[in-house]
Every structure is written in C-alpha cells, then in structure tokens.
Amino acid sequence: MTLTIAGADKILSTCFAPWVLELGLAVESLGEDRAVLRLPWSQRLAREGGGLSGQALMAAADTATVIAVSAARGGFVPMTTVQQSTSFQRAVTGSDVRIEAVLTKLGRRTAFADITLCDAESGELAARASTVYALLG
C-alpha cells in the first residue's frame, strides 16, 4: 500500500496532539524513504529577535519523521521517539521552513532518520536533526 499526501494529512490530523496541529504543518511530498513538510511562518512561533523557536523546529522534525516512517510502511503504525538530536545553524525569520526527513534505516522495530530544515525562501540550511524511533506495531 502506498501512502498518499491525503493519507499523510489524515495522519497529521488524527495522530498528533492539538499543540502539534497548531504548528500548521503541511505535507508537500512523499517518497519510499522520505517526507517533505512545510512549517508556515508564524509570529506566534518566533522568539525575541524574530527567529522561529527551536522547540517548533524540533517538533516539526519529529513530526516529519513519523510521516516518513508512515510513507515507508504504507500507513501509520504506533511508534515513539527514542532519540532526537538537533543542531541549529541559522535563524529563520519571516519565512516558511521546508523540512525533509529521510530514513537512513528502517527495521522491523526501529527506524533512523536524518532531517534537514531549510529556509523555504532562500534554501539556506537552518538546522539538521537525527532521530531514532521505536516501532511499536
């Protein structure tokens, strides 16, 4: 079974906490081992100085990983974050963020992903993350 963007949007709307939904994430594309999401710019998510908060970026990376695993598995399965490491390289101010999660290994019980978060207007790298997930179902 292949996960469609509509199916991924349904996962976003039904499998995440209300505060994650308030980020406004949208699925832009899916592949066999990846998902691309967009985090829309919002002053609500900005810190002093106008840059998007690290918490919002980390939540976006985490969420993109769930969608990438779901795309690879053909649908949502219960999973939980085991590890996430994020390195911030530059602030994103006044621009959406493009998040691409690429699975580097998908096993029966674990999944590993590398995530890039880029300023959607300039294409400049804002942050990199890596995640490890335990697949529960």
N, CA, C and O atoms as a DFTB+ gen file, in Angstrom:
548 C
 N C O
     1  1       0.835      -1.175       0.000
     2  2       0.000       0.000       0.000
     3  2       0.884       1.244       0.000
     4  3       1.851       1.310       0.760
     5  1       0.576       2.212      -0.822
     6  2       1.324       3.446      -0.923
     7  2       0.584       4.552      -0.189
     8  3      -0.618       4.735      -0.376
     9  1       1.301       5.280       0.640
    10  2       0.702       6.395       1.364
    11  2       0.619       7.597       0.440
    12  3       1.605       7.968      -0.196
    13  1      -0.556       8.204       0.367
    14  2      -0.771       9.408      -0.438
    15  2      -0.617      10.645       0.452
    16  3      -0.582      10.541       1.678
    17  1      -0.528      11.802      -0.179
    18  2      -0.475      13.041       0.591
    19  2      -1.751      13.204       1.406
    20  3      -1.696      13.647       2.553
    21  1      -2.898      12.854       0.832
    22  2      -4.158      12.926       1.582
    23  2      -4.111      12.001       2.798
    24  3      -4.582      12.364       3.875
    25  1      -3.544      10.813       2.626
    26  2      -3.403       9.889       3.743
    27  2      -2.454      10.419       4.798
    28  3      -2.699      10.258       5.993
    29  1      -1.366      11.055       4.364
    30  2      -0.416      11.646       5.307
    31  2      -1.056      12.814       6.054
    32  3      -0.829      12.986       7.252
    33  1      -1.855      13.615       5.351
    34  2      -2.568      14.712       6.016
    35  2      -3.537      14.183       7.060
    36  3      -3.726      14.800       8.108
    37  1      -4.155      13.033       6.772
    38  2      -5.068      12.421       7.744
    39  2      -4.288      11.958       8.985
    40  3      -4.770      12.105      10.108
    41  1      -3.092      11.404       8.785
    42  2      -2.243      11.023       9.923
    43  2      -1.929      12.264      10.752
    44  3      -2.006      12.231      11.980
    45  1      -1.575      13.357      10.080
    46  2      -1.290      14.608      10.797
    47  2      -2.485      15.045      11.636
    48  3      -2.322      15.459      12.783
    49  1      -3.676      14.955      11.071
    50  2      -4.856      15.484      11.756
    51  2      -5.388      14.569      12.852
    52  3      -6.124      15.027      13.727
    53  1      -5.029      13.275      12.823
    54  2      -5.618      12.351      13.799
    55  2      -4.634      11.751      14.796
    56  3      -5.065      11.237      15.828
    57  1      -3.350      11.796      14.532
    58  2      -2.383      11.077      15.369
    59  2      -1.472      11.983      16.197
    60  3      -0.559      11.488      16.857
    61  1      -1.695      13.275      16.178
    62  2      -0.817      14.195      16.885
    63  2      -1.598      15.032      17.886
    64  3      -2.801      15.247      17.736
    65  1      -0.902      15.496      18.896
    66  2      -1.502      16.335      19.933
    67  2      -1.981      17.658      19.333
    68  3      -1.434      18.128      18.335
    69  1      -2.999      18.251      19.944
    70  2      -3.523      19.525      19.428
    71  2      -2.463      20.610      19.272
    72  3      -2.525      21.388      18.320
    73  1      -1.496      20.681      20.176
    74  2      -0.482      21.743      20.055
    75  2       0.409      21.518      18.838
    76  3       0.908      22.487      18.266
    77  1       0.626      20.262      18.424
    78  2       1.398      19.990      17.208
    79  2       0.591      20.433      15.988
    80  3       1.143      21.003      15.046
    81  1      -0.711      20.171      16.011
    82  2      -1.564      20.603      14.903
    83  2      -1.539      22.124      14.743
    84  3      -1.637      22.637      13.629
    85  1      -1.409      22.839      15.861
    86  2      -1.376      24.299      15.811
    87  2      -0.140      24.845      15.104
    88  3      -0.104      26.029      14.766
    89  1       0.874      24.010      14.872
    90  2       2.035      24.445      14.093
    91  2       1.664      24.703      12.633
    92  3       2.337      25.470      11.945
    93  1       0.582      24.056      12.159
    94  2       0.146      24.255      10.779
    95  2       0.952      23.493       9.746
    96  3       0.963      23.871       8.574
    97  1       1.628      22.430      10.151
    98  2       2.448      21.649       9.221
    99  2       1.605      21.104       8.071
   100  3       0.454      20.710       8.261
   101  1       2.193      21.087       6.884
   102  2       1.531      20.537       5.701
   103  2       2.497      19.614       4.977
   104  3       3.684      19.917       4.850
   105  1       1.984      18.493       4.508
   106  2       2.795      17.544       3.746
   107  2       2.881      18.035       2.311
   108  3       1.859      18.292       1.675
   109  1       4.109      18.166       1.797
   110  2       4.318      18.611       0.414
   111  2       4.596      17.458      -0.531
   112  3       4.119      17.457      -1.665
   113  1       5.372      16.467      -0.071
   114  2       5.655      15.319      -0.940
   115  2       6.084      14.138      -0.083
   116  3       6.494      14.287       1.068
   117  1       5.973      12.949      -0.692
   118  2       6.330      11.692      -0.045
   119  2       7.134      10.857      -1.008
   120  3       6.951      10.944      -2.222
   121  1       8.026      10.047      -0.469
   122  2       8.751       9.063      -1.258
   123  2       8.816       7.777      -0.475
   124  3       8.288       7.688       0.633
   125  1       9.464       6.777      -1.045
   126  2       9.565       5.478      -0.371
   127  2      10.312       5.572       0.952
   128  3      10.063       4.785       1.865
   129  1      11.227       6.533       1.057
   130  2      12.046       6.649       2.262
   131  2      12.102       8.068       2.804
   132  3      13.026       8.412       3.541
   133  1      11.122       8.899       2.447
   134  2      11.202      10.301       2.851
   135  2       9.848      10.985       2.879
   136  3       8.863      10.507       2.317
   137  1       9.839      12.128       3.558
   138  2       8.677      13.008       3.564
   139  2       9.174      14.445       3.613
   140  3      10.153      14.755       4.291
   141  1       8.490      15.311       2.888
   142  2       8.798      16.734       2.906
   143  2       7.562      17.454       3.434
   144  3       6.462      17.304       2.902
   145  1       7.763      18.237       4.488
   146  2       6.695      19.013       5.091
   147  2       7.065      20.485       5.056
   148  3       8.226      20.843       4.854
   149  1       6.068      21.331       5.254
   150  2       6.284      22.779       5.330
   151  2       5.732      23.270       6.658
   152  3       4.603      22.960       7.036
   153  1       6.552      24.041       7.353
   154  2       6.144      24.722       8.572
   155  2       5.933      26.183       8.203
   156  3       6.894      26.886       7.888
   157  1       4.674      26.653       8.238
   158  2       4.438      28.041       7.835
   159  2       4.966      29.032       8.880
   160  3       4.904      28.790      10.086
   161  1       5.480      30.142       8.379
   162  2       5.956      31.197       9.263
   163  2       4.792      31.683      10.128
   164  3       3.670      31.843       9.647
   165  1       5.074      31.912      11.398
   166  2       4.088      32.464      12.315
   167  2       4.813      33.261      13.381
   168  3       5.752      32.766      14.006
   169  1       4.383      34.482      13.588
   170  2       4.958      35.307      14.653
   171  2       4.750      34.642      16.012
   172  3       5.545      34.838      16.931
   173  1       3.674      33.850      16.136
   174  2       3.396      33.120      17.379
   175  2       4.516      32.164      17.757
   176  3       4.730      31.887      18.937
   177  1       5.234      31.658      16.752
   178  2       6.300      30.686      16.992
   179  2       7.681      31.326      17.096
   180  3       8.684      30.636      17.278
   181  1       7.723      32.643      16.980
   182  2       9.013      33.345      16.963
   183  2       9.478      33.696      18.377
   184  3       8.680      33.898      19.292
   185  1      10.773      33.757      18.510
   186  2      11.417      34.174      19.757
   187  2      11.767      35.657      19.650
   188  3      11.490      36.308      18.642
   189  1      12.380      36.170      20.707
   190  2      12.877      37.544      20.631
   191  2      13.864      37.601      19.462
   192  3      14.641      36.671      19.245
   193  1      13.823      38.682      18.732
   194  2      14.665      38.796      17.546
   195  2      13.984      38.301      16.287
   196  3      14.481      38.543      15.187
   197  1      12.852      37.609      16.419
   198  2      12.059      37.224      15.259
   199  2      12.353      35.874      14.636
   200  3      11.708      35.507      13.654
   201  1      13.304      35.122      15.171
   202  2      13.597      33.795      14.614
   203  2      12.627      32.745      15.139
   204  3      12.189      32.816      16.288
   205  1      12.293      31.776      14.300
   206  2      11.429      30.679      14.751
   207  2      12.079      29.961      15.924
   208  3      13.296      29.779      15.951
   209  1      11.271      29.556      16.886
   210  2      11.805      28.905      18.082
   211  2      12.341      27.514      17.764
   212  3      11.837      26.818      16.884
   213  1      13.366      27.135      18.497
   214  2      13.933      25.802      18.354
   215  2      12.933      24.717      18.686
   216  3      12.949      23.650      18.072
   217  1      12.055      24.972      19.656
   218  2      11.053      23.974      20.018
   219  2      10.131      23.662      18.842
   220  3       9.788      22.504      18.605
   221  1       9.731      24.702      18.105
   222  2       8.866      24.489      16.944
   223  2       9.605      23.698      15.868
   224  3       9.028      22.808      15.244
   225  1      10.883      24.021      15.650
   226  2      11.658      23.310      14.635
   227  2      11.869      21.846      15.025
   228  3      11.789      20.957      14.177
   229  1      12.137      21.599      16.303
   230  2      12.325      20.214      16.755
   231  2      11.032      19.420      16.637
   232  3      11.056      18.255      16.240
   233  1       9.906      20.036      16.978
   234  2       8.620      19.348      16.834
   235  2       8.332      19.048      15.360
   236  3       7.792      17.992      15.032
   237  1       8.693      19.975      14.482
   238  2       8.489      19.756      13.040
   239  2       9.348      18.602      12.537
   240  3       8.885      17.788      11.738
   241  1      10.603      18.526      12.999
   242  2      11.489      17.424      12.596
   243  2      10.942      16.091      13.087
   244  3      10.936      15.107      12.347
   245  1      10.489      16.058      14.320
   246  2       9.929      14.846      14.911
   247  2       8.689      14.392      14.128
   248  3       8.536      13.209      13.822
   249  1       7.829      15.328      13.818
   250  2       6.603      15.028      13.082
   251  2       6.918      14.539      11.666
   252  3       6.290      13.598      11.180
   253  1       7.877      15.167      11.015
   254  2       8.262      14.745       9.660
   255  2       8.779      13.313       9.660
   256  3       8.554      12.568       8.705
   257  1       9.472      12.926      10.732
   258  2       9.956      11.546      10.826
   259  2       8.792      10.570      10.882
   260  3       8.825       9.535      10.216
   261  1       7.774      10.876      11.655
   262  2       6.592       9.997      11.731
   263  2       5.971       9.833      10.346
   264  3       5.588       8.728       9.963
   265  1       5.870      10.917       9.604
   266  2       5.275      10.846       8.260
   267  2       6.179      10.047       7.321
   268  3       5.676       9.276       6.503
   269  1       7.495      10.211       7.419
   270  2       8.415       9.440       6.570
   271  2       8.321       7.945       6.876
   272  3       8.292       7.127       5.957
   273  1       8.273       7.585       8.162
   274  2       8.128       6.171       8.525
   275  2       6.793       5.642       8.014
   276  3       6.721       4.530       7.491
   277  1       5.750       6.429       8.162
   278  2       4.428       6.009       7.676
   279  2       4.439       5.811       6.164
   280  3       3.832       4.867       5.657
   281  1       5.124       6.696       5.441
   282  2       5.229       6.539       3.982
   283  2       5.950       5.244       3.632
   284  3       5.538       4.521       2.725
   285  1       7.021       4.958       4.352
   286  2       7.798       3.743       4.078
   287  2       7.024       2.477       4.423
   288  3       7.181       1.450       3.763
   289  1       6.197       2.548       5.448
   290  2       5.437       1.376       5.891
   291  2       4.076       1.271       5.200
   292  3       3.385       0.264       5.355
   293  1       3.685       2.293       4.443
   294  2       2.400       2.257       3.747
   295  2       1.240       2.715       4.595
   296  3       0.090       2.595       4.173
   297  1       1.501       3.231       5.762
   298  2       0.463       3.738       6.651
   299  2       1.022       3.904       8.045
   300  3       2.147       3.496       8.334
   301  1       0.225       4.508       8.904
   302  2       0.659       4.774      10.272
   303  2       0.715       3.493      11.083
   304  3      -0.170       2.643      10.989
   305  1       1.765       3.365      11.880
   306  2       1.874       2.326      12.907
   307  2       2.294       3.040      14.189
   308  3       2.997       4.049      14.132
   309  1       1.873       2.528      15.342
   310  2       2.314       3.162      16.584
   311  2       3.836       3.179      16.672
   312  3       4.498       2.192      16.353
   313  1       4.378       4.305      17.106
   314  2       5.828       4.472      17.231
   315  2       6.098       5.533      18.277
   316  3       5.216       6.313      18.635
   317  1       7.320       5.552      18.759
   318  2       7.702       6.559      19.745
   319  2       9.141       6.982      19.525
   320  3       9.980       6.187      19.104
   321  1       9.412       8.235      19.814
   322  2      10.760       8.763      19.686
   323  2      11.647       8.175      20.777
   324  3      11.296       8.202      21.957
   325  1      12.794       7.646      20.376
   326  2      13.785       7.130      21.316
   327  2      14.898       8.170      21.508
   328  3      15.407       8.354      22.614
   329  1      15.261       8.837      20.421
   330  2      16.347       9.816      20.468
   331  2      16.115      10.865      19.402
   332  3      15.654      10.552      18.304
   333  1      16.436      12.121      19.724
   334  2      16.456      13.191      18.732
   335  2      17.582      14.136      19.090
   336  3      17.706      14.579      20.232
   337  1      18.399      14.439      18.095
   338  2      19.495      15.381      18.263
   339  2      19.359      16.444      17.182
   340  3      19.206      16.123      16.003
   341  1      19.415      17.698      17.582
   342  2      19.227      18.790      16.635
   343  2      20.369      19.788      16.773
   344  3      20.745      20.167      17.882
   345  1      20.918      20.209      15.632
   346  2      21.932      21.259      15.584
   347  2      21.362      22.423      14.791
   348  3      20.961      22.269      13.638
   349  1      21.330      23.591      15.424
   350  2      20.795      24.793      14.788
   351  2      21.938      25.576      14.163
   352  3      22.973      25.796      14.793
   353  1      21.739      25.998      12.906
   354  2      22.827      26.670      12.188
   355  2      22.541      28.128      11.875
   356  3      23.469      28.934      11.806
   357  1      21.283      28.482      11.685
   358  2      20.923      29.886      11.447
   359  2      19.443      30.052      11.748
   360  3      18.657      29.107      11.674
   361  1      19.093      31.272      12.087
   362  2      17.699      31.588      12.391
   363  2      16.879      31.672      11.103
   364  3      17.386      32.049      10.046
   365  1      15.617      31.314      11.219
   366  2      14.658      31.518      10.131
   367  2      13.732      32.636      10.589
   368  3      13.054      32.525      11.611
   369  1      13.719      33.714       9.811
   370  2      12.928      34.887      10.156
   371  2      12.033      35.258       8.985
   372  3      12.516      35.536       7.888
   373  1      10.737      35.260       9.220
   374  2       9.792      35.718       8.202
   375  2       9.615      34.797       7.017
   376  3       9.132      35.242       5.975
   377  1       9.982      33.542       7.128
   378  2       9.889      32.598       6.012
   379  2       9.397      31.254       6.515
   380  3       9.657      30.870       7.655
   381  1       8.684      30.545       5.653
   382  2       8.318      29.167       5.960
   383  2       9.586      28.320       6.047
   384  3      10.657      28.726       5.597
   385  1       9.437      27.138       6.636
   386  2      10.550      26.200       6.737
   387  2      10.179      24.931       5.984
   388  3       9.086      24.392       6.156
   389  1      11.100      24.458       5.149
   390  2      10.941      23.193       4.428
   391  2      11.675      22.130       5.233
   392  3      12.867      22.259       5.514
   393  1      10.949      21.076       5.601
   394  2      11.509      20.003       6.422
   395  2      11.538      18.734       5.587
   396  3      10.498      18.291       5.100
   397  1      12.710      18.146       5.416
   398  2      12.820      16.881       4.695
   399  2      13.404      15.826       5.618
   400  3      14.538      15.941       6.082
   401  1      12.606      14.797       5.874
   402  2      13.039      13.659       6.692
   403  2      13.338      12.498       5.766
   404  3      12.478      12.078       4.992
   405  1      14.557      11.975       5.841
   406  2      14.988      10.856       5.005
   407  2      15.369       9.696       5.925
   408  3      16.223       9.838       6.799
   409  1      14.726       8.551       5.717
   410  2      15.049       7.374       6.513
   411  2      16.399       6.820       6.075
   412  3      16.635       6.600       4.887
   413  1      17.268       6.601       7.030
   414  2      18.566       6.009       6.724
   415  2      18.565       4.518       7.012
   416  3      19.386       3.777       6.471
   417  1      17.640       4.071       7.867
   418  2      17.454       2.646       8.125
   419  2      16.051       2.434       8.658
   420  3      15.604       3.136       9.565
   421  1      15.368       1.466       8.088
   422  2      14.041       1.085       8.559
   423  2      14.060      -0.406       8.832
   424  3      14.112      -1.226       7.916
   425  1      14.018      -0.736      10.109
   426  2      13.982      -2.136      10.512
   427  2      12.588      -2.534      10.953
   428  3      11.633      -1.774      10.795
   429  1      12.479      -3.733      11.508
   430  2      11.179      -4.200      11.996
   431  2      10.758      -3.459      13.252
   432  3       9.570      -3.218      13.464
   433  1      11.728      -3.093      14.088
   434  2      11.426      -2.480      15.390
   435  2      12.013      -1.089      15.588
   436  3      11.665      -0.409      16.553
   437  1      12.896      -0.653      14.693
   438  2      13.484       0.680      14.823
   439  2      13.572       1.365      13.467
   440  3      13.620       0.721      12.418
   441  1      13.591       2.683      13.525
   442  2      13.777       3.494      12.318
   443  2      14.733       4.633      12.669
   444  3      14.682       5.193      13.765
   445  1      15.601       4.960      11.717
   446  2      16.574       6.035      11.873
   447  2      16.349       7.028      10.736
   448  3      16.101       6.628       9.599
   449  1      16.435       8.327      11.045
   450  2      16.210       9.336      10.006
   451  2      17.148      10.514      10.196
   452  3      17.549      10.841      11.313
   453  1      17.490      11.145       9.074
   454  2      18.195      12.420       9.051
   455  2      17.220      13.458       8.516
   456  3      16.524      13.218       7.528
   457  1      17.173      14.604       9.168
   458  2      16.209      15.639       8.811
   459  2      16.953      16.941       8.552
   460  3      17.816      17.342       9.334
   461  1      16.608      17.602       7.440
   462  2      17.127      18.941       7.169
   463  2      15.962      19.919       7.237
   464  3      14.862      19.636       6.763
   465  1      16.225      21.060       7.830
   466  2      15.234      22.128       7.947
   467  2      15.830      23.357       7.281
   468  3      16.848      23.883       7.732
   469  1      15.197      23.814       6.208
   470  2      15.744      24.911       5.408
   471  2      14.758      26.065       5.317
   472  3      13.543      25.870       5.303
   473  1      15.309      27.268       5.255
   474  2      14.504      28.450       4.964
   475  2      13.884      28.228       3.587
   476  3      14.606      28.049       2.606
   477  1      12.563      28.237       3.505
   478  2      11.892      27.906       2.242
   479  2      12.134      28.944       1.160
   480  3      12.092      28.614      -0.025
   481  1      12.385      30.182       1.535
   482  2      12.623      31.229       0.531
   483  2      14.046      31.184      -0.006
   484  3      14.253      31.194      -1.220
   485  1      15.023      31.135       0.885
   486  2      16.421      31.206       0.449
   487  2      17.032      29.836       0.180
   488  3      18.023      29.727      -0.542
   489  1      16.443      28.789       0.761
   490  2      17.014      27.455       0.642
   491  2      18.154      27.202       1.614
   492  3      18.713      26.106       1.632
   493  1      18.514      28.200       2.427
   494  2      19.624      28.041       3.358
   495  2      19.273      27.076       4.482
   496  3      18.155      27.074       4.997
   497  1      20.248      26.258       4.848
   498  2      20.066      25.289       5.917
   499  2      19.941      26.019       7.248
   500  3      20.795      26.832       7.604
   501  1      18.869      25.723       7.981
   502  2      18.649      26.326       9.297
   503  2      19.028      25.364      10.407
   504  3      19.573      25.776      11.432
   505  1      18.737      24.068      10.207
   506  2      19.035      23.080      11.245
   507  2      19.102      21.696      10.623
   508  3      18.552      21.440       9.552
   509  1      19.792      20.818      11.327
   510  2      19.843      19.394      10.994
   511  2      19.417      18.635      12.244
   512  3      19.714      19.040      13.367
   513  1      18.719      17.533      12.026
   514  2      18.334      16.690      13.145
   515  2      18.536      15.230      12.748
   516  3      18.555      14.880      11.568
   517  1      18.684      14.403      13.759
   518  2      18.667      12.958      13.541
   519  2      17.726      12.383      14.592
   520  3      17.667      12.852      15.728
   521  1      17.000      11.364      14.185
   522  2      16.035      10.746      15.096
   523  2      16.162       9.228      15.053
   524  3      16.578       8.649      14.050
   525  1      15.797       8.608      16.152
   526  2      15.655       7.169      16.248
   527  2      14.273       6.920      16.835
   528  3      13.886       7.532      17.830
   529  1      13.544       6.023      16.211
   530  2      12.196       5.685      16.636
   531  2      12.099       4.208      16.955
   532  3      12.729       3.380      16.297
   533  1      11.315       3.880      17.956
   534  2      10.924       2.501      18.221
   535  2       9.566       2.294      17.557
   536  3       8.626       3.050      17.802
   537  1       9.470       1.269      16.720
   538  2       8.216       0.932      16.051
   539  2       7.477      -0.069      16.935
   540  3       7.990      -1.150      17.221
   541  1       6.293       0.290      17.356
   542  2       5.557      -0.477      18.346
   543  2       4.522      -1.420      17.742
   544  3       4.010      -2.310      18.422
   545  1       4.221      -1.220      16.466
   546  2       3.168      -2.039      15.867
   547  2       3.544      -2.582      14.528
   548  3       2.753      -3.290      13.904
